[in-house]
Amino acid sequence: MSSRTGLAFLTVLLAVASCSQSKGLQEQADGDVIVVTITGGNVGTPEAPNAINFDPTDAFTVHLEMHDATGAIDTSFNSWVRISSKPGTVYSVSMSDPTLISGRNIKLVNGVADGVGVVIIASFGQTRIWAQDLGYVPVDPTSGQVPECANNIDDNNNGLIDYPADPGCYAPNDDDEGSGTGATGVSDIIYYALPRIADVRGAFTDNGTGTPFPNEQVDIDTGYDDNPDTNPNLSVNGGFKWDTIVTGLSSSGFFATDLQDELPSDPQTGLGYGGLFAYTFSAPTKIGVCDRLRLLQGTSADFYGYTELNFPTWSVEYWDPNARPCLVPDPVVLAPGDLSNTSLLFKSEASLVRVLADSSTNTTLHVGAHFGPNKPAAPTFTPTNDATNCDFNGNGKVDFTDPNESACSDACTSDIECSEYSAYLSEGNFTVVVSNNTPPAAKASVQAAAATSFDPVAYVAQANATNTIATLTSFTGNLTYFSGGSQFTIQARCDDDVRGYNADNQQPLDSYHSCVNQNGNNPDQQN
């Protein structure tokens, strides 16, 4: 699709396009359009798309023309247009004449700019280079010239003066209080691969600590491809080149994991960062553990450091135990030393993990003994068996501006056996102690709200009353993260994930049988 024949597409796209600039997109005058033509660079094909690139090496050469209502070049246009890409980010622009460049803005001379170099990064799927006339005429702040948008004069006589009051001012250094033509144009498609979960998680940019696509709509490659042109082995494995499996459900979403280690030829084998939480606001329906995702789309965002997919859309192949195995991967077993290894934990974020009592490594597991509703006593606020509640003012949380509540919380954090009681009441979090004495014991923050048969407070109270330890065999769940407390938490999915607190519930179940509907998940085949 050319820039001119794509005008109808462009009009619709402009209506929904997000814009971070303070000025925003202006209404486009009839007939005004910028024709954007890519004259150099690898644009890929649907069958052979470019790989997603987070390094500034994808360079394109672009030719720009401002066309008037007749379709002719508007030779009277001698102003600036802003260059962007959607999806992705423009890393840099260049021209042989540096006076025609200001940041990501290019000046058209007599309606034309030729040989514009554009380097883009973090693009995926069907990408286009955009050009927009925002009415922005940038002034070099070091030139001594006072721009219209900072001269305390109502230059365009609209009753509004300067940036940010005048909507025609893009920035304080804008030398035009007018809105420009509003003309916009997009290039033909540049084909990139879709991102996999690890790409969205930031495996190649920030070691999984944040998404490289913040607040951006992403279409995740789940491995499913029903197009015979791009998947010549469509009949193999139901059209899945690899699998992305639902590993857990919660009251506000579901967890999915890209099975990177299925195929020896998979370039992501052993990479990690394959887990992702899709936030659905309430309990998702018509989806279950072991289902295989065909489609997964949504807005990627970091919620207090935890990468989520918001407003998700999905389509699944329901798990039929008569047709294929469950495919949920084995949990990553975390040793005591792993619980302080943030790099390792970020690799496993949103994936299944497990802490495990193991006689072969002398590893033991128990719920922390200090866990109760009473208030620790001043001035040391030392936690005891029944006193770990640091919410002295009764507002339901620890107030870190209150010196007593803050000191109490610090004392609990320093005590390996302590679970802060108000955090348990509000979030369900408590402490499991993992120890093999090499290195010393470590705290694991866990949450067992979905394991409705397990009452950790009662279990600890019973153990303390008999001078025993509230031991567990294993605790399994999806690993979540909250940067407000720099805390990773293992979130159990159901009763199956908490093992060893009674005589009939000892060894951990394998992933094919834990928190799984053994009859399959197709709602049309269930009562």
C-alpha positions in Angstrom: 0.0 0.0 0.0 1.4 3.4 -1.0 1.3 6.5 1.1 -1.4 8.1 -1.1 -3.6 5.0 -1.6 -3.3 4.4 2.2 -4.9 7.7 3.1 -8.2 6.1 4.3 -6.1 3.7 6.5 -4.2 6.7 7.8 -7.3 8.6 8.8 -8.5 5.7 10.9 -5.1 5.1 12.4 -4.7 8.8 13.4 -7.9 8.6 15.4 -6.5 5.9 17.7 -2.8 6.7 17.6 -1.3 7.6 20.9 0.9 10.7 21.0 3.3 11.6 23.8 3.9 15.2 22.5 2.3 18.0 24.5 0.8 19.4 21.3 -0.7 16.2 19.9 -1.8 15.5 16.3 -3.6 18.3 14.5 -6.6 17.9 12.3 -5.4 17.3 8.8 -6.6 19.8 6.1 -8.3 18.3 3.1 -5.8 17.1 0.5 -2.7 17.9 2.5 -0.5 14.8 2.8 3.1 14.0 3.2 4.3 11.2 0.9 6.8 9.1 2.6 8.9 6.8 0.3 11.5 4.4 1.5 14.4 4.5 -1.0 17.0 2.4 0.9 17.1 -0.3 3.6 15.9 -3.8 4.1 12.1 -3.7 4.5 11.7 -7.5 4.8 8.8 -9.6 3.6 5.9 -11.4 5.3 7.7 -14.6 4.6 11.1 -13.3 5.7 10.6 -10.5 8.2 13.5 -8.6 9.8 14.5 -9.7 13.3 13.5 -7.4 16.1 16.5 -5.2 16.7 17.3 -3.4 19.9 20.6 -2.0 18.6 20.7 1.1 16.4 21.7 -0.7 13.2 18.4 -0.7 11.1 19.0 2.3 8.8 16.6 3.4 6.1 16.7 6.2 3.6 13.5 8.2 3.1 12.3 10.7 0.6 9.6 13.2 1.8 7.2 15.3 -0.3 4.5 17.6 0.9 1.5 17.3 -1.5 -1.3 19.8 -1.8 -5.0 19.1 -2.6 -4.2 18.5 -6.3 -1.6 15.9 -5.6 1.2 18.2 -6.7 4.3 19.0 -4.6 3.6 22.1 -2.5 6.6 24.2 -3.3 5.5 26.9 -0.9 6.0 24.6 2.1 9.3 25.4 3.8 8.8 24.1 7.3 9.5 21.2 9.6 8.0 17.7 10.0 8.6 15.2 12.8 9.8 11.7 12.0 8.5 8.7 14.1 7.9 5.0 13.7 5.0 2.9 14.8 5.7 0.5 16.3 9.2 1.2 17.5 11.3 4.3 18.2 13.3 6.5 15.9 16.8 6.4 17.2 18.3 9.1 15.0 17.7 11.0 11.7 20.3 12.4 9.4 20.7 14.6 6.3 23.7 15.8 4.3 22.8 19.4 5.4 22.8 19.4 9.2 20.9 22.8 9.3 17.8 20.9 8.1 17.8 18.7 11.2 16.6 19.4 14.7 16.3 16.3 16.9 13.8 14.1 15.1 12.5 17.0 13.0 13.4 17.5 9.3 12.9 20.7 7.3 11.4 20.4 3.9 12.7 22.9 1.3 10.2 23.8 -1.4 8.1 20.8 -0.2 10.8 18.2 -0.5 13.4 16.5 1.7 15.6 13.8 0.0 18.1 11.4 1.4 16.8 11.5 4.9 18.5 8.8 7.0 16.3 7.2 9.6 17.5 4.6 12.2 14.8 2.8 14.1 15.0 0.4 17.0 12.5 -1.9 18.9 10.2 -2.2 15.9 8.1 -5.3 15.5 5.4 -6.6 13.2 4.2 -4.3 10.5 6.1 -1.1 11.0 5.8 2.2 9.2 7.8 5.4 9.2 5.7 8.4 9.9 6.1 12.1 9.1 3.9 14.7 10.7 3.6 18.5 10.4 3.0 19.6 14.0 3.5 23.2 13.3 6.8 23.0 15.1 9.5 25.4 14.1 12.4 24.6 16.4 14.8 27.3 17.5 18.3 26.5 18.8 18.3 27.5 22.5 21.9 28.7 22.2 21.2 31.0 19.2 19.9 33.9 21.3 16.7 34.1 19.3 13.5 34.3 21.3 10.9 32.0 19.8 7.3 32.9 19.5 6.3 30.4 22.1 8.4 32.0 24.7 8.2 35.8 23.9 5.2 36.7 26.2 3.3 37.8 23.1 0.1 36.5 21.6 1.5 36.1 18.1 -1.4 34.4 16.5 -4.1 36.5 18.3 -6.0 33.6 19.7 -6.1 34.9 23.3 -3.5 32.5 24.5 0.2 33.2 25.1 3.2 30.9 24.7 3.9 27.4 25.7 2.1 25.5 27.3 -1.1 27.7 27.2 -1.2 28.1 23.5 -2.1 24.7 21.9 -0.2 25.7 18.8 3.1 25.6 20.8 4.7 22.2 20.6 7.6 23.2 23.0 9.0 26.4 24.5 11.5 26.7 21.6 8.7 26.6 19.0 8.9 29.7 16.8 5.4 29.3 15.4 2.2 29.6 17.6 0.2 28.2 14.7 -0.8 24.6 14.4 0.7 24.0 10.9 -1.1 22.0 8.2 -1.6 18.9 10.3 -0.5 16.9 7.3 0.7 13.4 8.0 2.1 10.5 5.9 3.3 7.0 6.4 5.6 4.8 4.5 5.0 1.4 3.0 5.3 -1.5 5.5 8.6 -2.6 7.0 8.2 -6.2 8.0 9.6 -7.3 11.4 9.1 -10.5 13.3 6.6 -10.4 16.2 8.0 -10.3 19.7 8.0 -13.5 21.8 7.4 -13.3 25.5 11.2 -12.9 26.3 11.3 -9.9 23.9 8.4 -8.2 25.7 10.0 -9.1 29.1 13.2 -7.2 28.2 15.5 -10.2 28.0 17.7 -8.4 25.4 17.6 -4.9 26.8 17.2 -4.7 30.6 17.9 -8.3 31.8 14.2 -8.7 32.3 13.8 -5.8 34.7 11.5 -3.8 32.3 9.7 -4.1 29.0 11.3 -2.3 26.0 7.7 -1.7 24.7 6.3 0.4 27.6 2.5 1.1 27.2 2.6 -0.2 23.7 0.1 -2.6 22.1 2.0 -5.8 21.2 1.0 -8.9 19.3 3.0 -11.7 20.8 4.4 -14.6 18.7 3.1 -17.7 20.6 4.5 -20.1 18.0 1.1 -20.7 16.3 1.0 -20.0 12.6 -1.9 -21.2 10.4 -0.5 -19.5 7.3 0.8 -22.1 4.8 3.1 -19.5 3.2 5.0 -18.9 6.4 4.5 -22.3 8.1 5.2 -25.0 5.5 4.8 -27.6 8.3 1.3 -26.5 9.2 0.0 -30.0 9.7 2.7 -30.8 12.2 1.9 -30.2 15.9 -1.4 -28.5 15.1 0.3 -25.6 13.5 2.4 -24.7 16.5 6.1 -24.1 15.7 6.7 -24.1 19.4 4.3 -23.9 22.3 3.1 -21.1 24.7 1.3 -22.7 27.6 -1.0 -21.4 30.3 0.7 -22.3 33.6 -1.6 -20.7 36.1 -4.7 -18.7 36.8 -5.4 -16.1 39.4 -8.3 -13.9 40.5 -7.0 -11.1 38.2 -5.4 -12.8 35.2 -3.4 -15.8 33.9 0.2 -16.8 33.6 1.7 -18.0 30.3 5.1 -19.5 29.5 6.9 -19.7 26.1 8.4 -23.2 26.1 11.8 -22.2 24.7 13.5 -25.5 25.4 11.2 -27.7 23.2 13.3 -27.5 20.0 17.1 -27.8 19.8 17.1 -25.3 17.0 15.1 -22.6 18.9 17.3 -19.5 19.2 15.8 -18.8 22.6 16.8 -22.2 24.1 18.0 -21.8 27.6 17.4 -18.0 27.6 14.7 -17.7 30.3 12.4 -14.8 30.7 9.7 -16.9 29.1 6.9 -16.2 31.6 4.4 -13.4 31.5 1.3 -12.4 33.5 -1.8 -11.2 31.5 -3.8 -8.9 33.8 -7.5 -9.3 33.1 -8.8 -7.3 36.1 -11.0 -10.2 37.2 -10.8 -14.0 37.0 -10.4 -15.0 33.4 -13.0 -17.4 31.9 -12.8 -20.1 29.2 -9.1 -20.6 29.8 -7.3 -23.2 31.9 -3.9 -24.6 32.9 -2.4 -26.7 30.0 -4.3 -24.7 27.3 -2.1 -23.7 24.4 -2.2 -20.1 23.3 -2.8 -19.3 19.6 -3.2 -15.6 20.1 -1.9 -13.2 22.8 -2.2 -9.5 22.4 -2.3 -6.6 24.9 -0.6 -3.5 26.2 2.8 -4.2 27.7 3.5 -2.3 30.9 5.6 -2.4 34.1 3.6 -2.3 37.2 6.0 -1.5 40.0 8.7 -3.3 38.1 6.5 -6.3 37.2 6.0 -6.7 33.5 2.4 -7.3 32.6 0.2 -7.6 29.6 -2.8 -5.3 30.2 -6.2 -5.4 28.4 -5.2 -8.7 26.9 -6.9 -10.5 24.0 -6.3 -14.2 23.6 -7.3 -17.3 21.8 -6.5 -20.9 23.0 -6.5 -24.4 21.9 -8.2 -26.1 24.8 -6.3 -28.9 26.4 -7.6 -32.3 25.6 -5.7 -35.0 27.6 -6.7 -37.5 24.9 -5.0 -35.5 22.2 -1.7 -34.3 23.7 0.2 -34.0 27.0 -0.4 -31.0 29.3 3.0 -29.4 28.4 3.2 -27.2 31.5 7.0 -27.2 32.2 8.6 -28.4 35.4 9.1 -25.6 38.0 12.5 -24.0 38.5 13.7 -25.3 41.9 15.2 -22.4 43.9 17.9 -23.2 46.4 18.5 -20.9 49.4 21.2 -18.9 47.6 18.9 -18.4 44.6 16.4 -16.4 46.7 18.8 -13.5 46.8 20.0 -13.8 43.2 17.9 -11.2 41.5 19.2 -11.9 38.0 18.1 -15.5 38.3 14.8 -14.5 39.8 14.0 -12.1 37.0 14.7 -14.9 34.5 11.9 -16.9 36.2 9.5 -14.0 36.8 5.9 -15.1 36.1 7.1 -18.7 35.5 6.6 -21.7 37.7 9.1 -22.0 40.5 9.4 -24.2 43.6 11.2 -24.3 47.0 11.7 -27.9 48.0 12.8 -30.0 51.0 15.5 -32.3 49.7 17.4 -34.8 51.8 20.1 -35.2 49.2 21.1 -31.6 49.7 20.1 -31.4 53.4 17.5 -28.7 52.4 14.6 -28.2 54.8 11.5 -26.1 54.4 9.2 -24.6 57.0 6.8 -21.7 57.6 8.4 -19.1 59.8 7.6 -19.6 63.5 7.1 -15.9 64.2 3.6 -15.2 62.8 0.7 -13.8 64.9 -1.8 -10.9 65.3 -0.3 -9.2 68.4 1.9 -6.2 68.3 5.7 -6.5 69.1 6.8 -4.5 72.1 8.8 -1.3 72.0 11.6 -0.3 71.9 13.1 -3.2 70.0 9.9 -4.6 68.4 11.4 -8.0 68.4 9.0 -10.5 66.7 7.7 -13.4 68.8 5.6 -16.5 68.0 2.3 -14.6 68.2 3.3 -11.0 67.8 4.3 -9.8 64.3 1.7 -7.2 63.5 3.3 -3.8 62.8 0.1 -2.0 61.9 -0.1 -0.1 65.2 -2.6 2.5 64.0 -5.0 -0.1 62.6 -5.2 1.3 59.0 -4.5 -2.1 57.4 -0.9 -1.5 56.4 2.5 -0.5 57.7 3.1 3.2 57.6 6.8 3.8 56.9 6.5 7.4 57.9 5.6 6.3 61.4 8.9 5.6 63.2 7.4 2.8 65.3 5.8 1.0 62.5 8.8 1.4 60.3 11.1 0.1 63.1 8.8 -2.8 63.7 8.8 -3.7 60.0 12.6 -3.5 59.8 12.8 -5.9 62.8 10.5 -8.4 61.1 12.5 -8.1 57.8 15.7 -8.9 59.7 14.2 -11.9 61.5 14.3 -14.9 59.2 11.3 -16.5 61.0 9.1 -13.5 60.8 6.0 -13.0 58.6 4.6 -9.4 59.1 1.0 -10.0 60.0 -0.7 -7.0 58.4 0.9 -7.9 55.1 -0.6 -11.3 55.4 -4.0 -9.9 56.1 -3.9 -7.5 53.2 -1.9 -9.4 50.6 -1.7 -13.0 51.8 2.1 -13.0 52.0 4.0 -14.9 54.6 7.5 -16.3 55.0 8.8 -19.8 54.2 12.3 -20.5 55.5 14.6 -22.5 53.2 17.8 -23.9 54.6 20.6 -26.2 53.8 23.3 -24.3 55.8 25.3 -23.7 52.7 24.7 -20.8 52.3 22.7 -19.9 55.5 19.0 -20.1 55.5 17.0 -17.7 53.3 13.5 -16.2 53.4 11.0 -17.0 50.6 8.0 -14.8 50.4 5.0 -16.9 49.4 1.2 -16.4 49.0 -1.3 -19.3 49.4 -4.7 -17.6 49.1 -5.6 -20.0 46.2 -4.6 -23.0 48.4 -7.9 -22.8 50.3 -7.2 -25.9 52.4 -4.0 -24.5 53.9 -4.2 -22.1 56.8 -0.6 -21.0 57.5 -1.4 -19.1 60.7 -3.2 -22.1 62.2 -0.4 -24.4 61.1 2.3 -22.3 62.7 0.3 -21.9 65.9 -0.2 -25.6 66.1 3.5 -26.3 65.6 4.5 -23.6 68.2 2.0 -25.1 70.7 3.8 -28.5 70.5 7.3 -27.1 70.2 7.7 -28.5 66.7 8.4 -26.9 63.3 5.7 -26.1 60.7 7.5 -28.1 58.0 6.6 -28.3 54.3 7.7 -30.7 51.6 7.4 -28.1 48.8 5.8 -24.8 47.9 5.2 -24.2 44.2 3.7 -21.3 42.2 4.2 -18.5 39.7 6.8 -16.0 40.7 5.6 -12.4 41.0 7.6 -9.2 41.7 6.8 -5.9 43.5 9.5 -3.2 43.4 8.0 -1.3 46.2 9.4 -3.9 48.5 12.0 -5.3 46.1 10.2 -8.5 46.7 9.7 -11.7 44.7 6.7 -13.8 45.8 5.8 -17.4 44.9 2.0 -17.4 44.3 0.4 -20.8 44.7 -2.2 -21.7 42.2 -4.3 -24.2 44.2 -4.1 -26.8 47.0 -1.8 -29.0 45.0 1.0 -26.4 45.2 1.4 -26.6 49.0 2.7 -30.0 50.1 3.8 -31.6 53.3 1.6 -30.0 56.0 -0.4 -33.2 56.7 0.4 -36.9 56.6 -1.6 -37.5 53.4 -0.1 -34.7 51.4 3.7 -35.2 51.2 5.5 -35.2 47.8 5.1 -32.5 45.2 3.0 -33.4 42.2 4.4 -33.2 38.7 3.3 -30.3 36.5 1.0 -32.5 34.4 -1.2 -33.2 37.4 -0.8 -30.1 39.6 -3.7 -27.6 39.5 -4.9 -29.3 36.3 -8.4 -30.3 35.3 -7.8 -34.0 34.4 -10.8 -34.1 32.1 -9.5 -31.3 29.9 -10.5 -27.6 29.6 -13.0 -27.4 26.7 -16.1 -25.7 28.2 -18.2 -27.2 25.4 -17.4 -30.7 26.7 -18.0 -30.2 30.4 -21.1 -30.2 32.5 
